[in-house]
């Protein structure tokens, strides 16, 4: 019985050893290459609130892997695309991104695959940038229209206020002028040139005349100011119009700068391109075989311990069988 279990254990280990050796030898050679790139954030104007995502999830996105599979003519099946996305290693430090790719492709294909990743990432970042700028430009255009509408309302309100104030001052000027004329006609005989000869009544009318003249001068100066400055005479309210115009000009300038940026912006700068691998880095066939042997030992022990025991016939039954 011990010999049979021993042979079961040995045969199980041998089966797993042979199987793992065949599996390891049939694995294709793996080559690895890497590239170093720098992501250059777009210098957008402050009016554009756009955020770009180029973290690991961006590089591992399925559409990037699908493009790479098509471009390098590897395969367009989903397992290959998923495998590409999972095998890409992304490491970021100090604004630099290191991309590493290891795969069982031909030696000259691995750097082409990584270069295709970088090319597609550049195109995708540019397309995302264009789409984001168009969307943000539409939002800023609506904001510009809202500012323009508000500015027009303020200008109309200030224009109406200017006309109202001008009419009010002209009415006051006419009233004061008429009052002065009547005063001069009715009280001219009572006015005195010098203070010593002035009577109380003439002194009163003299002060009243001087106040009317001062008021008339103030009205004329304010009318001249309104005529020269227009709505700008209302400084505090007009400052709001100027602020709106400055904001509108800033929005228009930002849209122009953003469109110019699309023509010159390069999202990725390749510091170190992908190089042709010097030799294979995998698979680790010895490790695969050792794993197979280890699993075979465990299963062999289980088979030897729990295999059904064969019963040996008793001597009495052997005599009966012989007779």
Secondary structure, DSSP 8 states (H G I E B T S, - for coil): -HHHHHHHHHHHHHHHHHHHHHHHHHS--BEEEEEEEEE------TT-------SHHHHT-HHHHHHHHHHTTS--SHHHHHHHHHHEEEEEETTEEEEEEEESS-HHHHHHHHHHHHHHHHHHHHHHHHHHHHHHHHHHHHHHHHHHHHHHHHHHHHHHHHHHHHHHHHHHHHHHHHHHHHHHHHHGGG--SSSTT--HHHHHHHHHHHHHHHHHHHHHHHHHHHHHHGGGGSHHHHHHHHHHHHHHHHHHHHHHHHHHHHHH--SEEEEE-----SS--B--HHHHHHHHHHHHHHHHHHHHHHS-------HHHHHHHH-
